[in-house]
Amino acid sequence: MSIKDRLPALASRDYRLWFVGQGISVIGTWLQNTGQAWLVLKLTNSPLKLGILTSVQYLPSLLLSLFIGPILDRYPKRSILLWTQSLFAFSAALLAAIVFSGREQYWHVLAIAAFTGLVTAVDWPARQSFVSEQVEDKDAVVNAIALNSTIFNIARVIGPAIGGALIAAIGIPWTFALNALSYLAVIASLWAMRSGRVAYAPKSGHYRSDIREGLAYIKKRKSIGLLLAIVGVITTFLLNFNILIPSYAKLTLGLGADRYGILMSAMGVGAMLAGILMALGGRALQPKPGFIFGAGFILSTAMILIGLQRNFIISAILLAACGFGMSSFATMCNTSVQIQSSSAMRGRVMAAYNLVFVGSTPFGSLYTGQISDMLGSDAGFLISGAIGLLFLLSMRLFIAPKVFSGVKSFAQLKDSEG
């Protein structure tokens, strides 16, 4: 099999630009994620306060996602992303300046997280649906999303490792400053692109009717509805690693910033491996129900095992397994939803996906922070993994056979208008 067949998305000039620019930017994002969590624990020593921060940051996605969908279908996504990346750069620079001054307080981090959350509510669904527009060969959409996941997860390895070392060597604010600079790469790549300049839906009509139309579309396509339900539950109870790992490293294992960075990177190694394997699958890789449930079982089981021990090396290995399961699960769910949606509806569908994937984070963050505060972060891992395993087993045995009956690949359910 040739490179073109294995990585068909890279045949698109615009996708190559995105791949490079986004690759640099997300390394900066993981630098900031690592520094921000360590800063909050340094200021408060409380997993619950870290959970509150994450809840505040993702609350706008919960409140605004459905209203964002019609905007994404009405306006060019490239223009939207240029604005969001610029605002992200501004917020990172502001946080760096505050921490460099030495006067940082918890409320400063909270306020900037809230602002970042407002931007994320627009950026995330725009970014997800934008990826599928960049490839000229529509059969390469699965590969494009897998490659997107791969660069995100490579950054998840590199960013925390550099972040932990930076924090230990020269201080937390440098993680924010370098993140601000990293946005210049993705802004430059967006300026150079030709795709994403067209809006698929007409600008006439009303937002309310557009929202109702999007919800009716999802209701009609029951496979999308079930996937959104599964994503919502797994995201709420399992995907709260930005709270679990820092508090587990600092408060349960008693580690410093450098080894905390290693644990974060270990998870990224597993996620990167999953992304690479899916990307190399090329056109032959199709999103299937069995892949989604299998990935979820790996994630849940690894979390349970982390909660049953307190060894640094074993924890790192199990976090790599978590990363593999999480990345496979998220990529397959994302691809399965997008591949079933028409171009005219994709912005609204991905806004609904954003509602359950990112919008559920405020609830999950508070739940995880409270459990970790009361029982310890190891218990947080154990309880969350058990909830995920029981939920996925019930879905696989009782619900999925009815909704996914006869479905070997979600590509079978592709909208004829897409």
N, C-alpha and C positions, 0 to 999 in steps of 0.2 A: 504493500500500500504506500503511495507517494505521500510526501509532506502535504501537498495540496488536498489530498483526500483525508488525511488525518487532521489537518488544521485548516479547513476551508474558509473559516471566518477571516483569516489573515490575508486572503486574496483581496479583500476590500481595503483600499487606501485609507478610507476614513476610520475603519476599525483599527488599523495599525496605528494611526495617530492617537486614537483613544487608548489603546493598549499601553502605549508608552507614557502618555501624559497622566492617565489614571494610575498607572503603576507607581510613578513617583509620588503622586499626591497621597495615595492610601498608606504609603510608608509613613508619611508625616502624620496622617490621622491616627495611626497606631502609636506613634510617639506620644501624641497628645493624650490618647486614651490611657496609656500607661502612666504618664505623669499626673493626669487629673485624678485618677483613683488613689495614687500614692499621696498626693497633696491632701485630699479629703481625709484619708486615714491619719495623716500627720497632724492635721488641724483638729480632728474630732475623736480619733481612735474608735469610731463607731461604724459597724457594717450597716446599721439602720440609716445613718446619715448618708452613707454612700448610696443606699437604696433610694432614699428620698431624692438625692441629686439625679439619679438615673430616671426616676419617675417624672420629675419635673422636665427633664430634657426630652422625654418622649411623649409627654401628655399632649402637645399640639398635634402630633400624628393621630392620636385617638380622636381628638375633637374636630380636626379639619380634613381628614383624608377624603371623605366622600365629597366634600365641596371642592377639593383640589382636582379631582378627576376630570370634570368638564373643562377646566382651564387647560389641562394637559392636552386634551383633544382639540382645543380651539386655537392654541398658539404653538409656534415652532419650539420644539423641546431644546434645540441648541441655544436659543436666546434665553430660555428659562434657566438652563444650566450655567450659562455665563454669569447670570445674576447670582445664583446660589453659591457658586464657587467663590465669587468675589466677596460675598457676605461671610462665608466661612473663614476666608483669609483675614478679614477685618476682626472677627471675634477672637481668633487665635492670637492675633497680634495684640489685641487689647488685654487678654488674659496674661500674655507674656509680660507686658509692660507693668501690670499690677503686681505680679509676683516678683519681677526684678526689683520693684521699689521696696520690697520687704514688708508691705503693709497689707498683705492679702488676708482676707477673712472668709469664712465659709459662705457668707451671703454673696460675696463677689463671684465665687465659683458657681453658685446657684443661679444668679442672675444671668451670667453669660451662658450657662447651660440652657436656660429657658429661651434665650434669643437663638441659640444654635438649634434648639428644638423646633422653633418656628420655621427656620430655613429648611431643616431636614424634612418637615412635613411636605414641602414642595419638592425638594431635591430627590428624595429617595424614589418615589414612583416615577418621576420624570427620568431619572437615570436608568431605572429598570426597563422601562418601555423604549427608551432611546437606543439601548444596545441592539434590540432586534431590528431597528431601522437602519443600522449602519452596514449591515451585510447585504450585498446585492443578490446573493443566492439565498433564497429563503429557506432552503434545506439546511443551511449552515447556522440557523438560529440556535439550535441546541449547542453547537460547538462554540458560538459566540458567548453564550451565557456561561458555559463551562470555563472558557478562557477568562472571562470576567471574574469568575469565582477564584480561578487560579491566581491571578495577579493580586486579588484581595488577600488570599491566604498566604502567598509568598510574603506580602507586606506584614501579615500577622506573625510571621516568623522573624523577619528582620527588624520590624518596628519595636516590639517590646524588648528584644535583646539589646538594641542600641539605646532604647529609652532607659532601661534599667541601668546600663553602664553610664549613661549621661547623668542620671540622677545621682548615682554614687560618686561620680568624678567631679562634675561641675555644677550640678544643681537642677532642680525641677523646671525652672522657667525656660531653659533651652529647649525642652521638648515642645513647648508651645510656640516658641519663636521659629524653630525649624519647620513646624507644621505650617505656619503662616506662609513661609517662603515656598513650601512644596506646592501650594495651590497655583503658583505661577505656571507650572508645567501643564496642568490640565486646562487652565485658561488659554494658554498658547495653542494647545492641540485643538480646542473647540473653535478658536478663531480660524484655524487652517482647514476646517472640515467643510465639506459640501452638503453632507446629509443633515437631517434634523431641522431643515429650514422650512419645512412644509407642515401645515396643520391639516389633519385628516377630516375633522368634523367642521361643518359650517359654523360661522360665528353668530348666525341668527338663532332665535329660539331662547329658551329660558333655562337657567341653571337648575331649577327644581325639576323640570321635565327631563333634563339631561341626567340628573341623578336618579330619578325614577326609572328611566330607560336603562341605565346601567345596572340597577338592582334587579330589574325584571330580566335582564339578559343573564345575570348570574343565577337567578332562581330557575330559569328555564333550563340552564345547563347544569344539571345536578352534580356532575362530576367536579365542576369548578367549585360549587358550593361545599361539597364534602372536603375537598382539598383545603379550602379556606378554613373550615372548622378544625381540621387536623393541625394545620399550621398554627392557628390561634392558641390551641391548648398546649402544644409542644413549646411554643415561644414563651407563653406565660409562665410555665412551670419549670422548664429545663434550660432555656437559653439566657441565663442570667450570670454568665461567667465573668462579666466585668465587675460583679459584686463578690461572687464566690471565690474567685482565684486570689484577688488582692487580700481579702480578709482571711482566707485559708493560709496564704503564705505568711502574712504578718502576725496574725493573732493566734492561729492554730499551730503552725509549724515554727513560728518565731524567726522567720527568715529576713534578710536584708533586701534592699532594692535590687541588687544584682541577681540574686537567686529567684526573686519574684519575677524578674524579667525572663529568666530561663523557663519558669513554669508557663508563663504566657506564650513564649515562643514554642514550647513543646506542643501546646495545643495547635499552634499554627503549623507545625510540621505535619501533623496528621491531616489537617484541613488542606494543606498544600498538596500532599500526596493524593488525596481524593480528587482535588481539582485537576491535577495533571493527568491522572488516569482517565477521568471523564473527558478532558479535552482531547487526549490522544485517541479516544474512541471514535472521533470524527463522525461521519454520517451514519456509521454502523450503530452508534449508541442512541437508543431511543428511550425516552422516559416511560417507565413502567410502574404499576402499583407495587409490585414486589420489591423493586429497588427502594422505593420510599419507605415501606415498612421495615425492610432489612436495615436501612441506615438508621432509622429511629430506634430499633432494638439494640444496635451497637452503642449508640449514644446513651440510652437509658442504663444499659448494663454497666458500662464503664463508669458512669456517675455513681451507681450503687457501690461498686468496688472501691472507688475513691473514699467514700464515706466510711468504709470498714477498716481503714488503715491510716497511718500517719508517717509513712516513709517518703522522703523527698524523691528518690529515684523512681520508686513504684508509682508515685503520684504523677511524675512527669510522663511516664509511659502510658498511664491510663488517660491522662489529659490529651495525649496524642491520639488515642482511640476516640476520645470525645470529639476532637477536632475532625477526624475522619468521618465519623457518623454525622456530625452537625453539618459539615460542608456538603456531603452527599445528599442529605435530606433537603437542605435549603435549595441547592441547585436543581435537584429533580422536581421539587414542588414548584419553584419559580418557572422552570421550563415547561412543566406540564400545564400550568395556568396560561402562560403566554401562547403556547402553541395551539391552544383551543380557542383563542380570542381573535376576532376580526380586527383589522387595522383601525377601523373607525371607533371600536369600543375598547381598544387595548388600554388607553390611558385611564378610563374609568374602572376597568377590571383591575389594573395594577394599583390604582388608588385604594380599592377595596382590599387587595392583597396587602398593601402597606398598612391599612387599618388593623388587620389582624396580626401581621408580622412585627410591625414596629409599634402600633398603637396599643398592643397588649402589654408592652414593656412596663408602663407605669404600675399596673397591677402586679406583674411578676416581680418587679424590683422591690416593691414594698413587702410582698410576701417573703422574698428571699432574704431581704435585710432583717426583717423581724425574726424569722426562723434562725438566722445566723447569730443575731444578737442574743436570743433566748437560749439556744441549744448548741451553738457553735457552727462553724462553716462546714465541718465534716458531716454533721447532721443535715445541713442544707443540701449537700450533695446526695446523701442517702435518700432522703425523703423525696426530693425532686425526681431522682432517677426511678424510684418505685412508682410514683404517680405516672410518669411517662410510660413505663413498661406496662402497667395495668391498662392504661387508656389505649395504647396501640394494640394490645392483644384483643381488647373488646371490639375495637374498630375492625381489626383484621378478620375476626371470627364472625361478627354479627351484622355489621353495616356494609363494609366494603364489598362483600360478595354480591349484594343486591345492586349497588350503584355502579360498580365497576365490572359487572357481569359481561364476560366475553371480550373485555378490553385487554389486549396484549401490549399495546402501546398507546399512550395518550394522543399520538399523532393521528390515530384513527378518528379521533373526535374533533379534528381541526375544522374550524368554521369555514364553510365553503366560500365566504366573502373575505376571509383573511388572506 
